[in-house]
Amino acid sequence: MLVAEPRTVLASARPPVCDLPWVTVPKTCPGVEVAPYFELDTGATFTPIGQNDAITWPEFTGLFRRKNTKPAEEYIRSLSDHSVTVLRLMLEYSQFERSCFEKPAGKPQKSMVQLWDDIFALCEEYGVRVLLTPFDTFWMWIKWDRHPYNRKNGGPGANRARILLCPDTRKCIKDRLSFMTERWGSSGAVFAWDLWNEIHPSYADNSADCFPDFISDLSEHMRNLEMKLYGRSHPQTVSMFGPHLVLDPRIPEAIYRHPLLDFASTHFYEEGTIDYPRDTIAPALAAGRLMRQAIAEVPAGRPFFDSEHGPIHMFKDHHKTLPAPFDDEYFRHFQWAHLAGGGAGGGMRWPNRHPHSLTPGMREAQHAMAGFLSLIEWREFRRRNLNNEVKTSEPAVKAVACGDTRQAVAWVVRTDFLDKKGMLRRDAVPIEAVLGVPGLVKGSYTASYWDTVQGCSVGTRPCESDGEWLKVGCEIQADVAVAIAPV
């Protein structure tokens, strides 16, 4: 059994008083429909804005054995300043042996525990939360011959292809989850638990038959322990590599609709668009389409967001790093399509850059999105995807949108003015397009327009719904976000 000893913190950080409000998911009950978004236990809206990080990447690597803690503190402070609210992190990143959390199995490395104590102390200080998953399953698979859970190394597992099926390995997994919440679970800096990263049939003799039981076992174990310790529990999800959802019909049932999970998350790595972008528009429109597919699968009151995306094929297989200006626009367009399509927040980029860090332009894009969020009352927004229903008067203007009977969000983009690099031209003459949004109840509304680059309002227009359609003009040079709400 892994034992959670008292925490120690960086000398520069305040003691971990754990006073951040907890993130919650509104609970459904018979006859009551809730909004599929997150909130705090104070009742305030909470939107996940962030990306994937890793303890071996530039910003955090100095925390190992406290060799240089200043970059990590400056990084977390900068994230907070740019309105980042969530980092998705893996407890271990077993690409390297020193960053395995346990060594041997069942014995946490003191240097790793200290590193995580420091990360949580910094997150508590600057109000950034962590979506934490216990294993990086990619490197666990690749480096299985050296992983502490391999029986040859004194661990419980004889075969990486039976990790999800082996009772001894299951016990070690649950012991690790117990350690995570016993040591850090009292903190509001825990956004949620991703109980298993990219669950896959290859870990279970190429079958998804065990997925429901595996998820139930981990979920019940973690929730029961947290209820015993804290009287409440953090939200839970299990993530999946999106293109592999089609391998078995039982996979989407487990990922999207498992009754014990609180929200759904998949990884948007569509081949040829998102994973190898040739322009900055096609990946975003793909994200909008994938968002529509996901929302059709998820129960009405359950939040959904993409917890990994990026040019993975271009970076990993072709060893190319996108030029920063192109990548900034690719990132910005994707996050707006994700939000406007009905996702919670803008999705979580896997950097897929060398080094693995988001650019300053991407940070500005995250900050720009945060300013838009106050234009919608998310606690009342029971969105449905409207990509195929919304209309634009200009064939070259496309929209990704979602809405209910009282509010709507749209990201509107031109597709007719791309330069040779595949980026939107900012010298185009603006055109006027009429945006038609269905389903809003009859009445008066305000359309608010948002500059996605500058992160500021660029005006409002009054508009009316006749009970079937709301039509409003939209001046567009490159792209614009639109929020529609009752007067």
Order of alpha helices (4+ residues) and beta strands (2+ residues): beta-beta-beta-beta-alpha-beta-alpha-beta-alpha-alpha-beta-alpha-beta-alpha-beta-alpha-beta-alpha-beta-alpha-beta-beta-beta-beta-beta-beta-beta-beta-beta
